[in-house]
Each structure stands twice: as C-alpha cells, then as structure tokens.
C-alpha cells in the first residue's frame, strides 16, 4: 500500500502543479488563464475519485492519461526558452515518473492465490 499512497500523492501534486503553472506562473497565451486551467486540470479530475480510493483500475487509467502529460512536459522542457517554464516541465516529468514507479511497486494477485498477510 505505500506505493499506492505515493502514487496518490504524486497525482495530487500534479493537480497542484497544473494549477500553479497555468493559473499563476505561466498562463497559456492563446487560451488565457481560465482556458489553460480548464484544459490542464479538467482531465486530471476525471479519474480523481478512483485514485483517491486507491482503486487499481483507476490508477492504471490515470497512468494512461499521464502519458499525454508526460509528452507535453518533455516538449515544454525541450523547446521552452524560459527557465521557469522549463523547471516546471521538469518537475512535472519527475512527478509523472514517481507515479509510474509507484505503480511498478504494486503487484496484482492471481485469482487463485492465497493471501499471506
């Protein structure tokens, strides 16, 4: 369960990072502050309830969703000229990698396997 808790913490930190990034530090120029926030945070809120409950299926769906955020962060870290945006993108990459590493620590039990805890 510690792996799942750290995955949940990474997910909540990603939501906070998106709020800070697109709401305060570097709002999207073309979409504005509210449009950028909506596009950045709304998809993260969709699987929030299963992730808060530490549901494995919800965590896997969240991991699939984070692939898009990972690609965006890599592109921002690569092409951004501003140091602040580049650091935010690298922080996002680190949080996503933490999420994936936390998911790697969880193993599914086989249906017929006996519990040893």
N, C-alpha and C positions, 0 to 999 in steps of 0.2 A: 503493500500500500504506500510506502514512502515515494515510490516512483510515480504513482498516480497523483499524489499530492503535489509533487514538484511540477508535474505536467499541468495541473490545475493552476498553480501559482504562475507558471510561465504564460498560460493563456490569459489570466487576469492582467499580468504585466504587459502583455501585448495590447490588450484593450487600452490600458492606461497610456502606453506609448503612442498609440494611434491618436488618442485624444490630445496629448501634448503636442505631437508632431503636426497634425493637420488642423488643430484648433488654436494653437498658440504660437509655436516656434516657426513653422514654415507652412502656412496655409497654401493650398493649391491656388495658383494664379488664375487659371481659367475657370475653375469651378467656384471659387470663393471659399470662405471659411466654412459655411454650413454645407455646401455641396461636397467639399472634400471630406468633411467629418462624416457625412452620411455614407459616402462611398467607401470610406476606410473602416468605419466601425460597425455598420449595419450587418455585413456578412459575418463578423465575429460574434455578433449577438445571437445569430440563429442557432448554433449548437451549444449555447451557453448553459442551458438547463441540464442537458445530459452530462456535460463536462463538470459542472458543479456537483452533480450526484455521483461522479466518478464512474459513469457507465462506459464500459469498454467500447461499445459500438459508437457512442457519441465521441469518444476520444479519437477513434480511428477516422470518423468523418471529419472531425476537426483537423486532424493531420492532413487529410486530403485537401482541405480548404487552405491550409497553411502553405501548400506548395505554390499557390498563386502569390501569396505574400512574400514567400522566400524569393521567387523570381523577381518581383518588384524591388525588393530590398537589394538584391545583387545588382540589378540595373542601376538603381539610385547610387549605390556605393561606387559603381564603376564610372558613371558619367557625370556625377554631380561635381561641380566646382567649389561649392561652399563647404566649409569644414563642418558646420553644424549639421547640415543635411547628411553628409557622409557619415558622421558619427552616429546619427540617429538610425541610418540604414544598417550600419554595422551592429548596433545594439539590437535591432530587430532580427538580424541574422543570428546573433548569439542566442536570443530568446527562442527562436524557432528551433535551433539546434538543440537547446536544452529540452524543449518539448519532445523532440524526436528521440533523444537519448533517454528521457524518462519513459517513453513508450516502449523502448527496447528492453527496459528492465522488467516489463510485465510479460508473463508467460501465460498463455491460455491452458487451462486444464483439459485433458481429454475427457470426453463424456463418461467413460467407464472408470476413470482413475479415482482412487480413494484419496480422501483428504488426509494430510499428515499434520495438520495444525490443530 
